[in-house]
Structure formats: C-alpha cells, structure tokens
C-alpha cells in the first residue's frame, strides 16, 4: 500500500467516527474534527496529518508499514489486517488525545507512541 492509499483509507475510517469539517487539506497537512462518535468536540480540533506523516507514524524502525512486514504464512489478507489494526490503533489514540487535552490545546500531532494535543504554537512546521 502506498502512502496516499494509506492516507485515503485512514481518512475514510476517521470519517466513520468523526464529523470532519470540510475536506482534508493536503496542502496544509491537516483535517478539522468537529465531533467524534456523535459527540461534539468543543472546540474543534485540527489533526495535523498528511500522507507522508501518517506513513512515518505507522512504519517501524526499518521503514516498513504494518502491511509490508513479512508474514509467516505470507497471507495477503493478514498483511491487510495488520495495516487496518495499525490505523484503528491510531484512531483510538486520537480519541484519547481529544478526551484528555488541556484548554487551548486544539491541535493534534502525531508523536512517537501516539498522538498529542498541543497549542497552535507547538505544532511542528
């Protein structure tokens, strides 16, 4: 799976759980979430993610995405399941970051081991 396909799949999965304000902007590398699982996110949060950031986040230390890691049985469905599990884990991390964020921390960034809510001036360039 290439970076864009993974990103599209991620946005599709995120769209099932969250109301996204408008369309993801690859140019700005972010997407706005205004609700999650039917509950308003107030204030809305901006998730800073693009195809390349997402790939870097889900890849291992050797640069392999979950779906690209060798499987013992070499089952293509198992590889796809690993990729889906990784993206589902990321969705759970986003939810957790929203729930525990501090006031004024309305930007979500991908960090080692998860997602962190930060203020606008803490968003990496």
For each residue, the residues with C-beta under 8 A, 3 or more apart:
1: 5 6 9 65 67 68 83
2: 5 6
3: 6 7 51 52 54 55
4: 7 8 51
5: 1 2 8 9
6: 1 2 3 9 10 51 54 55 58 65 83 87
7: 3 4 10 11 49 50 51 54 55
8: 4 5 11 12
9: 1 5 6 12 13 83 87
10: 6 7 13 14 49 54 87 90
11: 7 8 14 15 20 24 31
12: 8 9 15 16
13: 9 10 16 17 87 88 91
14: 10 11 17 18 20 31 33 47 91 94
15: 11 12 18 20
16: 12 13
17: 13 14 36 37 91 95
18: 14 15 33 34 35 36 37 41
19: 33 34 35 36
20: 11 14 15 23 24 31 32 33 34
21: 31 32 33 34 44
22: 25 32
23: 20
24: 11 20 30 31
25: 22 28 29 30 31
26: 29 50 51
27:
28: 25
29: 25 26 48 49 50 53
30: 24 25 46 47 48 49 50
31: 11 14 20 21 24 25 46 47 49
32: 20 21 22 44 45 46 47
33: 14 18 19 20 21 36 41 44 45 46 47 94 98
34: 18 19 20 21 40 41 44
35: 18 19 38 39 40 41
36: 17 18 19 33 39 41 95 98
37: 17 18 95
38: 35
39: 35 36
40: 34 35
41: 18 33 34 35 36 44 45 98
42:
43: 106
44: 21 32 33 34 41 106
45: 32 33 41 98 101 106 107 108 117
46: 30 31 32 33 106 107 108
47: 14 30 31 32 33 94 108 115
48: 29 30 53 107 108 109 110 123 124
49: 7 10 29 30 31 53 54 57 110
50: 7 26 29 30 53 54
51: 3 4 6 7 26 54 55
52: 3 55 56
53: 29 48 49 50 56 57 110
54: 3 6 7 10 49 50 51 57 58 90 110
55: 3 6 7 51 52 58 59 65
56: 52 53 59 110
57: 49 53 54 90 110
58: 6 54 55 65 66 83 86 87 90
59: 55 56 62 63 64 65
60: 63 64 65 69
61:
62: 59
63: 59 60
64: 59 60 68 69
65: 1 6 55 58 59 60 68 69 83 86
66: 58 69 79 82 83 85 86
67: 1 79 80 82 83
68: 1 64 65 79
69: 60 64 65 66 79 82
70: 74
71: 74 75 78 79 82
72:
73: 78
74: 70 71
75: 71 78 79
76: 79 80
77: 80 81
78: 71 73 75 81 82
79: 66 67 68 69 71 75 76 82 83
80: 67 76 77 83 84
81: 77 78 84 85
82: 66 67 69 71 78 79 85 86
83: 1 6 9 58 65 66 67 79 80 86 87
84: 80 81 87 88
85: 66 81 82 88 89
86: 58 65 66 82 83 89 90
87: 6 9 10 13 58 83 84 90 91
88: 13 84 85 91 92
89: 85 86 92 93
90: 10 54 57 58 86 87 93 94 110 115
91: 13 14 17 87 88 94 95
92: 88 89 95 96
93: 89 90 96 97 114 115
94: 14 33 47 90 91 97 98 108 115
95: 17 36 37 91 92 98 99
96: 92 93 99 100 114 115
97: 93 94 100 101 108 114 115 116 117
98: 33 36 41 45 94 95 101 108 117
99: 95 96
100: 96 97 117
101: 45 97 98 105 106 117
102: 105 117
103:
104: 119
105: 101 102 117 118 119
106: 43 44 45 46 101 117 119 120
107: 45 46 48 117 118 119 120 122 123
108: 45 46 47 48 94 97 98 115 116 117 118
109: 48 115 116 118 122 123 124
110: 48 49 53 54 56 57 90 114 115
111: 114 115 116
112:
113:
114: 93 96 97 110 111
115: 47 90 93 94 96 97 108 109 110 111
116: 97 108 109 111
117: 45 97 98 100 101 102 105 106 107 108
118: 105 107 108 109 122 123
119: 104 105 106 107 122
120: 106 107 123
121:
122: 107 109 118 119
123: 48 107 109 118 120
124: 48 109
125:
